[in-house]
Amino acid sequence: MDKNILIAAGFDPSGGAGIVRDLHVMWEYGLNPASVITALTAQDDERFLTWEAVTPAMLKAQLQSVLRGGRCRWVKIGMVGTPDNLKTLLDAIEAFCEDAFILLDPVLKASTGPDLAQGDYVRAIQEKLDRISLITPNLPELERLAGQRVANRQQADSSARELIARGVKAVVIKGGHLLGPSVDRLISPENTREFFGDRLPGTIHGTGCAFSSALIASLALNNPGRVTFEDMADAVANAKAYVRSLFKALSGQ
């Protein structure tokens, strides 16, 4: 186990999304990260039945067990679900992983329906954005986090800059929900970069988890020092290519 990388996410028993997908991606990149489970779900590729968060005490115990005596440099956070668990995670990262690069994939709703954010979880993210290095929302998540409608790229950019104004270092807007070509956008206070791709037919469960895990894996493998905008841009391009290959493999294209 490589304590230099930490994955925190929910458990999907179908293996298509969540921490199982995250770990598969990491293993394909040749990495073996420490990992903790934030929530349990009952779902498959077509249905989402129910979920519940682990207790903050259980989450804290997991974090102490995998991080004790080590320091992580890279963190990927997926589904968390509750304000208390987000606080528990970020407090442990601050204690054990000083100066870590933290990627937050703000999983707020299952692709098959139900809300995955309890209580004031959205507000909790908003209030802790200054502790996040990179956030990777899709369009519905961006709308909820920025508190404004997103119907085009100009509004998406404005919403991303609202998150940056609240403290996050950079935003990757996943453009799959907009009409037209699939265009992801990386935005920092000083720079913007677009990443074009063909819109593939159909949907595959767990591609959002795969994208964010491939992104942090690429950063971990290629950036021993301070992460620049160009480093993030290279990692986004790598992750986008990885997800395209995964989509084709899983859909038989």
C-alpha positions as CSV (number, residue, x, y, z in Angstrom):
1,M,0.0,0.0,0.0
2,D,1.3,3.4,-1.0
3,K,0.5,5.9,1.7
4,N,1.5,8.7,-0.6
5,I,-2.0,8.5,-2.2
6,L,-5.3,8.4,-0.4
7,I,-8.7,7.6,-1.9
8,A,-11.9,8.4,0.0
9,A,-15.2,7.3,-1.6
10,G,-18.4,5.3,-1.3
11,F,-18.7,1.6,-1.9
12,D,-20.6,0.4,-5.0
13,P,-21.3,-3.4,-4.7
14,S,-21.6,-3.6,-8.5
15,G,-18.0,-2.5,-8.9
16,G,-18.9,0.0,-11.6
17,A,-18.4,3.2,-9.6
18,G,-17.1,4.5,-6.3
19,I,-14.1,3.2,-4.5
20,V,-14.0,-0.1,-6.4
21,R,-13.7,1.8,-9.7
22,D,-11.2,4.2,-8.2
23,L,-8.9,1.4,-7.1
24,H,-9.2,-0.4,-10.5
25,V,-8.0,2.8,-12.2
26,M,-5.2,3.3,-9.7
27,W,-4.0,-0.3,-10.2
28,E,-4.0,0.2,-14.0
29,Y,-1.7,3.1,-13.5
30,G,0.6,0.9,-11.4
31,L,-0.4,2.6,-8.0
32,N,-1.7,1.0,-4.8
33,P,-3.2,3.7,-2.7
34,A,-4.5,3.8,0.8
35,S,-8.3,3.9,0.8
36,V,-11.2,4.6,3.1
37,I,-15.0,4.0,2.6
38,T,-17.2,7.0,3.4
39,A,-20.6,5.4,2.6
40,L,-22.3,2.1,1.7
41,T,-24.6,1.9,-1.3
42,A,-27.0,-0.6,-2.8
43,Q,-26.9,-0.2,-6.6
44,D,-26.0,-1.6,-10.0
45,D,-25.6,-0.3,-13.5
46,E,-29.3,0.5,-13.8
47,R,-30.7,1.0,-10.3
48,F,-29.8,2.8,-7.1
49,L,-31.7,1.4,-4.2
50,T,-30.4,3.1,-1.1
51,W,-27.3,4.3,0.7
52,E,-26.0,5.3,4.2
53,A,-22.9,7.1,5.4
54,V,-20.5,5.4,7.7
55,T,-20.3,7.1,11.1
56,P,-17.7,9.9,11.6
57,A,-16.1,7.8,14.3
58,M,-15.7,4.8,11.9
59,L,-14.4,7.1,9.1
60,K,-11.9,8.6,11.6
61,A,-10.7,5.1,12.7
62,Q,-10.2,4.1,9.0
63,L,-8.2,7.2,8.4
64,Q,-6.0,6.7,11.5
65,S,-5.4,3.1,10.5
66,V,-4.1,3.8,7.0
67,L,-2.4,7.2,7.6
68,R,-0.7,6.5,10.9
69,G,3.0,6.8,10.6
70,G,2.8,8.0,7.0
71,R,2.0,11.1,5.0
72,C,0.0,11.3,1.9
73,R,0.8,13.7,-0.9
74,W,-2.2,13.1,-3.2
75,V,-5.9,12.8,-2.1
76,K,-8.9,12.0,-4.2
77,I,-12.3,12.5,-2.5
78,G,-15.4,11.1,-4.1
79,M,-18.8,10.5,-2.5
80,V,-18.9,11.8,1.1
81,G,-22.6,12.6,1.6
82,T,-22.6,14.3,5.0
83,P,-21.1,17.5,6.4
84,D,-19.7,15.6,9.4
85,N,-17.8,13.2,7.3
86,L,-16.4,15.9,5.1
87,K,-15.1,17.7,8.2
88,T,-13.6,14.4,9.5
89,L,-11.9,13.8,6.2
90,L,-10.4,17.2,5.8
91,D,-9.3,17.4,9.4
92,A,-7.4,14.1,9.1
93,I,-5.9,15.2,5.8
94,E,-4.7,18.4,7.5
95,A,-3.2,16.4,10.4
96,F,-1.5,13.6,8.4
97,C,-1.1,15.0,4.9
98,E,0.3,18.5,5.2
99,D,0.4,20.3,1.8
100,A,-1.4,17.5,0.1
101,F,-3.0,18.1,-3.3
102,I,-6.7,17.4,-2.7
103,L,-9.0,16.6,-5.7
104,L,-12.7,16.7,-4.8
105,D,-15.2,15.0,-7.2
106,P,-18.4,16.4,-5.6
107,V,-20.7,13.5,-6.0
108,L,-24.1,15.0,-5.2
109,K,-26.6,12.8,-7.0
110,A,-26.6,9.2,-8.4
111,S,-26.7,8.9,-12.2
112,T,-29.8,6.7,-11.7
113,G,-31.7,9.1,-9.4
114,P,-31.4,9.7,-5.7
115,D,-29.7,12.6,-3.9
116,L,-26.4,11.7,-2.3
117,A,-26.0,14.8,-0.2
118,Q,-27.6,14.9,3.3
119,G,-28.3,18.0,5.3
120,D,-26.2,21.0,4.5
121,Y,-23.6,19.0,2.6
122,V,-23.5,21.4,-0.4
123,R,-23.0,24.3,2.0
124,A,-20.3,22.4,3.8
125,I,-18.4,22.0,0.5
126,Q,-18.8,25.7,-0.2
127,E,-17.4,26.6,3.2
128,K,-14.4,24.4,2.7
129,L,-13.4,25.2,-0.8
130,D,-10.3,27.0,0.4
131,R,-8.9,23.6,1.5
132,I,-9.4,22.0,-2.0
133,S,-6.8,22.1,-4.7
134,L,-9.0,20.9,-7.7
135,I,-12.8,20.3,-8.0
136,T,-14.3,18.3,-10.9
137,P,-18.1,19.0,-11.0
138,N,-20.4,18.1,-13.8
139,L,-22.9,20.7,-14.9
140,P,-25.7,19.9,-12.3
141,E,-23.1,19.8,-9.5
142,L,-21.6,23.1,-10.7
143,E,-25.1,24.7,-10.6
144,R,-25.7,23.6,-7.0
145,L,-22.3,24.6,-5.7
146,A,-22.2,28.0,-7.4
147,G,-25.9,28.6,-6.7
148,Q,-26.7,29.7,-10.3
149,R,-28.1,28.2,-13.4
150,V,-25.7,26.8,-16.0
151,A,-27.1,26.6,-19.5
152,N,-24.1,27.4,-21.7
153,R,-20.3,27.6,-21.5
154,Q,-20.3,31.3,-20.5
155,Q,-22.5,30.6,-17.5
156,A,-20.3,27.5,-16.7
157,D,-17.2,29.6,-16.7
158,S,-18.9,32.3,-14.5
159,S,-19.9,29.6,-12.0
160,A,-16.4,28.1,-11.9
161,R,-15.0,31.5,-11.2
162,E,-17.5,31.8,-8.3
163,L,-16.0,28.7,-6.8
164,I,-12.5,30.0,-7.3
165,A,-13.5,33.2,-5.6
166,R,-14.6,31.1,-2.6
167,G,-11.1,29.6,-2.4
168,V,-10.7,26.5,-4.6
169,K,-7.5,26.6,-6.6
170,A,-8.8,25.3,-9.9
171,V,-12.0,23.8,-11.5
172,V,-12.5,21.1,-14.1
173,I,-15.9,21.5,-15.7
174,K,-17.1,18.3,-17.1
175,G,-19.1,19.2,-20.2
176,G,-21.1,16.1,-20.9
177,H,-24.4,17.7,-19.9
178,L,-24.2,20.5,-22.5
179,L,-25.3,20.1,-26.1
180,G,-22.8,19.8,-28.9
181,P,-19.3,18.4,-28.7
182,S,-18.0,17.0,-25.4
183,V,-15.7,19.8,-24.1
184,D,-14.2,19.8,-20.6
185,R,-12.7,23.0,-19.3
186,L,-9.9,23.6,-16.8
187,I,-10.1,27.0,-15.1
188,S,-7.7,28.6,-12.7
189,P,-7.5,32.2,-11.5
190,E,-5.1,33.0,-14.4
191,N,-5.8,30.4,-17.1
192,T,-8.4,28.5,-19.1
193,R,-7.9,25.4,-21.2
194,E,-10.4,23.5,-23.3
195,F,-10.3,19.7,-24.0
196,F,-12.3,18.5,-26.9
197,G,-13.6,15.0,-27.5
198,D,-16.1,13.1,-29.5
199,R,-19.4,12.5,-27.8
200,L,-19.7,8.8,-27.5
201,P,-23.2,7.1,-27.7
202,G,-24.8,5.9,-24.5
203,T,-23.7,6.1,-20.9
204,I,-21.4,4.0,-18.8
205,H,-21.8,3.8,-15.0
206,G,-18.8,5.2,-13.1
207,T,-17.0,7.2,-15.7
208,G,-16.9,10.3,-13.5
209,C,-15.1,8.3,-10.8
210,A,-12.7,6.9,-13.4
211,F,-12.0,10.4,-14.7
212,S,-11.1,11.9,-11.3
213,S,-9.0,8.9,-10.3
214,A,-7.1,8.9,-13.6
215,L,-6.5,12.6,-13.1
216,I,-5.0,12.3,-9.6
217,A,-3.0,9.2,-10.7
218,S,-1.5,11.1,-13.6
219,L,-0.5,13.9,-11.3
220,A,1.0,11.5,-8.7
221,L,3.1,9.8,-11.3
222,N,4.4,12.9,-13.1
223,N,4.7,15.7,-10.5
224,P,7.0,15.2,-7.5
225,G,7.0,19.0,-6.8
226,R,4.5,21.9,-6.8
227,V,1.6,21.4,-9.3
228,T,1.3,24.0,-12.0
229,F,-1.6,24.8,-14.4
230,E,0.3,23.0,-17.1
231,D,0.7,19.9,-14.9
232,M,-3.1,19.9,-14.3
233,A,-3.8,20.4,-18.0
234,D,-1.6,17.4,-18.9
235,A,-3.4,15.3,-16.3
236,V,-6.8,16.3,-17.5
237,A,-5.9,15.3,-21.1
238,N,-4.5,12.0,-19.8
239,A,-7.7,11.3,-17.8
240,K,-9.9,12.2,-20.7
241,A,-8.1,9.8,-22.9
242,Y,-8.2,7.1,-20.3
243,V,-12.0,7.4,-19.9
244,R,-12.5,7.4,-23.6
245,S,-10.6,4.0,-23.8
246,L,-12.5,2.7,-20.8
247,F,-15.9,3.7,-22.3
248,K,-15.0,1.9,-25.6
249,A,-13.8,-1.2,-23.8
250,L,-16.9,-1.4,-21.5
251,S,-19.4,-0.6,-24.3
252,G,-17.8,-3.0,-26.8
253,Q,-17.1,-0.2,-29.4
